[in-house]
């Protein structure tokens, strides 16, 4: 049986309830009259704190948590959205703003603040400055060609930025370049559908091309997909953020598909590769991200 003393003790040990009562100007002298209401409230009281899907909500009515209101000296229990419900709406809005999303939905919780906590060196701090500027969508802010060794956080930080932009209401395309090449090739023989895929990406306010150069790039990939996309993006003044394991000179070598035994063809290949490099440089500034491999570090910590 709830008593006045037990009720006061509960308030003192539950900050959110205490704050609720202070906001509605609830007086200690009202407790005895409202013991039945408070007993019901305390019985089902639960705080949702984690950023998790609504399916994990443990409230009496999933998606809603209890809140007290006061009329005169009479308490009433209201049901308001809980943290799970708010997270669920945020997640839905994020998903709607992704034209393409080449990562698992669990990574929708990654944000710039969580990334910025781990800034062990100057290159990370420099990256954070670029991320903030890019998120502000300034007309004078170029994209970034972010390169470095595997596992240093290039994709992770880029997802954090993409989520921030999608959360702010911008349309975002985040796509792995190798997946893009495969997607366009799956429509081989249908140029209209191939162009539709690329034009859909170009409808995004912000484009993230992840892991460029990680796999062999064919002449088709280079000319019909990458050059077509970047050339149009440049004309449309799109904001593009690249990630790669290779600096621009190394990427140039990858893009210049070798034609053994024919010097003239080799020179043509280099020229075509340079066209793409030039467009990347026009769209983005290069930045090398330094650091240890996060995957190796995680294994050592286990």
N, C-alpha and C positions, 0 to 999 in steps of 0.2 A: 504494500500500500504506500502510495506516494505521500510524503509529508512535506510541510513547508521547508524544513531543514534539508531534506533530500533534494528538493527542487533547487534551493539556493546553491547547494553543493554541485549539482549538475551544471548550473549556469556558470559557476566559477571555473569549472574544468572544461568547458566547451566554448572556446573563443567566439566562434561564428554565431552561436546562440546568444551569448552575452552581448555581442555587437548588434544583433537583431533586436534584442530587447531595449538596448540603449537608443536605437534609432526610432523606435515607436514610443519612447518615453514611458516604458513600463515600470511601475513602482512595486517595491517589495510588498507593500500592503495589499496589492491585488492578487497575490499568489494564492492565498487560501480560497478565495472565491473561484479561482480558475484551476483548482487541483485536478478536476476530471479531464479538462482539456489538456493540461500539461502532462498528465499521466499518459494520455493517448499519444501526444507529441513525442515524449521521451521514449515510449515503447517502440516507435517506428523511426526514431531519429537516426539518420545516416548521412555522412558527408561524402560526396563524390569528389575526389581530388584528382584522380589520374586522367590523362588525356587518352581515353580509350573509346572504342565503338560502343554504341548504346546497348548492344547485345550483352555487354559485360556489366551493365548497371544492376545493382542489387537493391534498388529502392522498391518500396511497396508497389509503386506505380512506376515502372521503368521509364526513365527520361525526366522524372519530376522529383523534386525534393521538397520537404516541408518548410514552411516559412510562417512565422507568427505575425498577425496583425491585431491592432487594438482599436476598439470602438468604445469610447467611454472608459469603463474599467473592465470590459469584457474582451477576453482573448478569442481569436479565431485562427484556425489552421488553414493556410493557403498552400496551394501546390504550384511551385514555380520550376522553370527549367533547371535541370541539374547540369553538372560539368560534362557528363556524357552526352546529353542532348545538344549542348552548345558545341561540343567537339564534333558531333555527328553532322550538324548543319555546316560547320566550318569545312569539314571534309567534303561534303557534297558540293559546296561552292568552289572548293579547290578543283575537284574533279571536273566540274562544268567548264572551268576556265582553261583546262588543258586540251588543246587541239590534238596533241600527241603526248603520250606520257610513257616513256620507255623505262620505267622502274616500278617496283612493287608498291602497292598502296601503303604499306607499312612506313615507307619513307616520306609520306606526306606530313609526318610529324616533325621532320627535320626542319629547323629554322636557323636563321642567321645568328641568333643569340647563342644557340647551343654550339654552333660551329666556332663562333668568335671566342668562346671560352678556352679553346685549345689553339693558342697562337704562339708556338714555341720559338719562332724566328722572324727575322725581318721580312722575308718573303710572304709569310702568312699575314703579317700586319699590312703589307702593301696590298695584298689580295683583298683584305677587309675593306680598305679604302675604295678600291674599285667596285666592290660589291655594293657598298653604300651609295656611291655615285650612280651606278647602273640602276639601282632600285628607285632612285629619284627620277629616272627617266629624263634626264637633262638632254636637250638637243645636241649639246656639244660633247656629250660623253660617248666615246666609242665602246665597242665591245672588247672582249679580251680573248687572246689566244693563250690559254693557260696550259703550260706543258711541264713535264717533270716525270720522275721515275714512277713506276706503278705503286699504288698504295699510299701516296702522300696526301690524298684528300681532294684531288681535282674534281672527281665526279660528285663526291659527298658535298663539297662546298657549293658546287653548281646546282645541285638539287635544292639546297637550302635557299639559294637565291631565287631559283625558279618558283619555289613554293611561296616565297615572299611576294613575288610579282603576281602570281595567280591569286593569292589572298587579297591583294590590293585591287583586284578586278580586271587585271590585264589578261589577254589571251596569250597562252604560252605553248610553244612546241618544244618538247624535250625528246630528242631522238638520237639513238646510237647510230653513227654513220654507216656501220656495217649492216645494221638492220634496215636502214633506209635503202641501201643499195639492193638488198635482197627483196625488199618490198616493191621497188620499182621493176626489178627484173621479173618478179612474179607476174607482171602484166606485159611480158615480152610479146611484141607483135601488135600491141594496142597502144599506140603513141598517145592517144587521147587520155586513156586511163593513167598512163605514166605521168603525163603532165598534170593531171588532176591531183595526184599524190603530192607533187612538189608545190603546186599552187595552193593546196590546202595548208601546207606548212607556212607558206608565205602570207597567209591570212593572219598569222599570229603577230602580236605586237613585239614579242621577244622570242628569239629562236636559239635553242641550245643544241649544238652539234657535238655529241660526246664521242670521245675516243677515235678521233680522226686519224687514219693511218695505221690502225692496229692490225688490220688484215691486208692481204694483197688487194690492190686496187686495179681493176681492169681499165682498159681504154674507155669502155662504155660507162663504167662508174664515174670515171674522171670527167668525161666530156658531156654525157647525156644527163648525168645526175648532179655531180658536184659543181661543175662549171655553170650549168644552167641555173641551179639554185642560187649560187653566189652572185652571178651576174645580174639576175633579177633582183636579188636582195639589195645589191648596190644601187640599182636604179630606183628602187622603192624606198631607199634609205632605212632599211630594216636594222634592228639591233641584234647582233649575233654574238654568242659566247661559245668559244670552242674549247675543247679539252683534247690533249694528245700526250702521248709518251715521248713525242719527238719535237725538237725545235724546228723552226721553219726551213732551215737548210736541209735537215734530215728528211723532213716531209717532202721537200722538193725532189729528193732522190727517189723516194717511194712513188711519187706521182709520175715521175719520168720513166714509164715502162720501157725496159730495155729492148732494143731491136738489134740483136747481135748480127754482126757482119755487114751492116749497112749504116755507114756514118751519117748519111743524109737523114735517114729515118730517126736516128738517135738525136740529132739536132732538132728535128721537128718535135719529138717527144719532150725534150727539155723545154722548148719554147711553149708548148701547151701546158706543161706543168707550171712554168713561170707565170702564166696567165692566172692560174688559180692562186698561186702564192701572192701575186700582186693584189688580188681581190681580197684575200684574207687580211693583208696588211692595211688595205683601205678601210676594212670593216672593223678591225680589232688591233689592239696593242699587245705585243708579246710579253708574257711574264712567266718566269720559271718559278715553280713552287718547289721549295726544298723541304726536306724532312725525311724521317725514317718511314719504312713501309708499315702502315697501320695494321695490316694483316699479320705480319710477322710479330709485331709488338703484342697484338692480342693473343697470339699463340704462346708467347713467352710468359704472359701474365696469367695464363690458365694453369 
